[in-house]
Amino acid sequence: MAAPIRILHLHSSFDLGGKEARAVQLMNAFGNRARHVIASGAPEALGARTRIAKGIDYEIAQVPPPLAGKPSVARYEAIARAMRGFDLVLTYNWGAIDGVMARRVFGKDAPPLVHHEDGFTGEEAAGLKLERNLYRRFALGAAHALAVPSETLEAIALQAWKQSRTRVRRIASGIRTDLYTAQPKKGAIPGFERREGEVVIGAVAALTPAKDLAALVRAAGGLSGKFRLVIVGDGPEREAIGRAAQAMGIADRLVMPGALPRPYQFLRAFDLLALSSKSEQFPVSVVEAMAAGLPVASLPVGDVRRMVSAENAPFVAEWPTEVRLRDVMQALVSHPEVRAQVGAANRAKAVAEYDEATMVARYAALYEEAMGRPGVLRAG
């Protein structure tokens, strides 16, 4: 057997989110055909490692390259030095774009690099920034490819970042849809048990400002009927979310169990998934909810309206306001027969279009192409 491929992953953070979940899926799928080094710009943010399967050969960089800081030749050189000795470098989002720039500036003897863009947070959550567009436009010339999950991001890459059609690769995120049919076991969500007659609204997201889960709490506070709101995830906004629930008088209906590593073990405890993000592209939580047979109530962000089934489209709000989010949630909370119909349609679409095997095959082919080593990441 050939020696494993050596892959360096550059993340601004390795706490569990959409890009980290997909990176781990691919690590698990590549098995013993690859060895991985994960560099997190925030050394303490390593929550996604809980999803890495036993037996996967990986390590966390103890002295990660300096991904954050002002642009400087010295910093780019340090990042480029860290890349040497690997067969492939994978960079993720704006927080690791300096890895791409380092390869642009110090490209001699550097391994091939594939950059991934999954969405926008912080300053770009409300809109693109000209200076970042220009920076990406220049840096991405050093990437073999730019991988994006959504049609929205594909258009941005082609138009705002001026990348060539051959460089931009759109690959939809996929999951093991077969895992999402089992009913959850008792205790699957710590601190939560279903109560008769209650509708359970779920959210699965990092507790960050971009996910705006306090807005979800405020929207839920305007609902009529018996419900509980379960928000699965960790992050810096936990206290703000709790304060919003207190202010709305629904603190007794809010459950926040923290991050849970395997969504297929608990998602069917929900009656619907709610999405309140300020910015998204192709949220994996929506794909997971669809695979679990859930309807989705969402603000109109990213590709969500295109992702869900036609039956679910009316429950993607027309405008990005808390009132409109409340209204689409209310329509699902009040009508169990609609929830069942929409959930079944979502499940069918997830199985047909978002299965993990297709995603893994496309990413493996892209990475092999970058290295010039066809078949090296695929079994058989």
URJO-V743957 format. One record per pair of residues at least 6 apart in sequence whose ideal C-beta (glycine too) atoms are under 7 Angstrom apart, sorted by the first residue. I is the first residue (numbers start at 1). J is the second residue. Records with the same first field share a line. If there is no record, write none. Layout:
BEGIN
I=J / J
END
This chain:
BEGIN
2=376
4=32 / 33 / 34 / 35 / 57
5=33 / 34 / 87 / 88 / 376 / 377
6=35 / 85 / 86 / 87
7=34 / 36 / 86 / 87 / 88 / 90
8=37 / 39 / 83 / 86 / 89
9=23 / 36 / 37 / 38 / 39 / 90
10=39 / 67 / 89 / 91 / 92 / 96 / 99
11=20 / 38 / 39 / 40 / 41 / 92 / 96
12=41 / 42 / 67 / 93 / 95 / 96
13=40 / 41 / 42 / 45 / 95
14=20 / 38 / 40 / 45 / 46 / 48 / 49
15=45 / 47 / 48 / 206
16=47 / 48 / 206 / 259
17=206
18=118 / 283 / 284
19=92 / 93 / 116 / 118
20=48
21=48 / 51 / 284
22=173 / 284
24=48 / 51 / 52
25=356
26=360 / 363
27=36 / 52 / 56 / 58
28=52 / 53 / 56
29=360
30=377
32=57
33=376 / 377
34=377
35=57
36=57 / 58
37=59 / 61
38=58 / 60 / 61
39=61 / 64 / 65
40=46 / 64
41=64 / 67 / 68 / 95
43=64
46=60
47=234 / 259
50=261
51=261
52=58
65=78 / 79 / 82
66=75 / 78 / 79
67=95 / 96 / 98 / 99
69=75
76=98 / 101 / 102 / 105 / 106
77=106
79=98 / 99 / 102
80=102 / 103 / 106 / 110
83=89 / 103 / 110 / 111
84=109
86=111
87=111 / 371
88=111 / 112 / 367 / 370 / 371
89=99 / 111 / 113
90=114 / 116
91=99 / 100 / 113 / 115 / 116
92=116
93=116 / 117 / 118
94=132
97=135 / 136 / 139
100=113 / 115 / 139 / 140 / 142 / 143
101=139
103=110 / 113 / 142
104=138 / 139 / 141 / 142
107=142
112=144 / 370 / 371
113=142 / 143 / 144
114=143 / 144 / 145 / 147 / 366 / 367 / 370
115=140 / 143 / 146
116=147
117=146 / 148 / 153 / 157
118=149 / 281
119=279 / 280 / 281 / 302
120=279
121=208 / 210 / 279
123=129
124=132
125=210 / 278 / 279
126=278
128=160
133=160 / 161
136=161
137=161 / 162
140=146 / 161 / 163
143=167
144=370
145=167 / 169 / 366 / 370
146=157 / 163 / 167 / 168
147=169 / 171 / 366
148=154 / 157 / 168 / 170
149=171 / 172 / 173 / 281 / 282
150=281 / 282 / 302 / 303
151=170 / 303 / 306
152=281 / 302 / 303
153=281
154=168 / 170
157=163 / 168
158=165 / 168
169=366
171=359 / 362 / 363
172=282 / 354 / 359
173=282 / 284 / 287 / 354 / 359
174=354 / 355 / 356 / 358 / 359
175=287 / 288 / 291 / 354 / 356
176=356
177=291 / 350 / 351 / 354 / 355
179=264
180=264 / 267 / 288 / 291 / 292
183=268
184=265 / 266 / 268 / 269
188=265 / 266 / 269
189=230 / 257 / 260 / 266 / 269
190=257
191=255 / 257
192=230 / 255 / 257
194=200 / 269
197=226
198=226 / 227 / 228
199=225 / 226 / 227 / 271 / 333
200=228 / 230 / 269 / 270 / 271
201=220 / 227 / 229 / 272 / 274 / 329
202=230 / 270 / 273
203=213 / 216 / 231 / 232 / 273 / 274
204=232 / 233 / 263 / 285
205=211 / 213 / 233 / 285
206=233 / 234 / 235
207=213 / 233 / 234 / 235 / 236 / 237 / 238 / 241
208=235 / 236 / 237
209=237
210=277 / 278 / 279
211=276 / 277
212=276 / 277 / 278
213=231 / 237 / 241 / 276
214=237 / 240 / 241 / 244
215=276 / 322
216=274 / 276
217=229 / 241 / 244 / 245 / 248 / 254
218=244 / 248 / 322
219=276 / 322 / 325 / 326 / 329
220=227 / 229 / 250 / 329
221=248 / 249 / 250
222=326
223=326 / 329 / 330 / 333
224=330
225=333 / 334
227=253 / 333
228=253 / 255
229=253 / 254
230=255 / 270
231=241 / 256
232=257 / 259 / 260
233=259
234=258 / 259
238=256
241=256
245=251 / 254
260=266
263=288
267=288 / 289 / 292 / 294
268=292
270=294
271=339
272=294 / 295 / 296 / 297 / 332 / 339
273=285 / 286 / 289 / 294 / 296
274=297 / 329
275=283 / 286 / 296 / 298 / 299 / 304
276=299 / 325
277=299 / 301
279=301
280=301 / 302 / 304
281=302 / 303
282=302 / 303 / 307
283=302 / 304
286=296 / 304 / 307 / 308
287=350 / 354
289=296
290=308 / 346 / 347 / 349 / 350
291=347 / 350
293=343 / 344 / 346 / 347
294=343 / 346
295=312 / 315 / 332 / 339 / 342 / 343 / 346
296=308 / 312 / 315 / 346
297=315 / 325 / 328 / 329 / 332
298=304 / 316 / 317
299=317 / 320 / 325
300=316 / 317 / 318 / 320
304=316
305=313 / 316
308=316 / 346
309=342 / 345 / 346 / 349
311=341 / 342 / 345
312=342 / 345 / 346
315=328 / 331 / 332 / 342
317=324 / 325 / 328
318=324
332=338 / 339
364=377 / 378
367=377
368=374 / 375 / 376 / 377
END
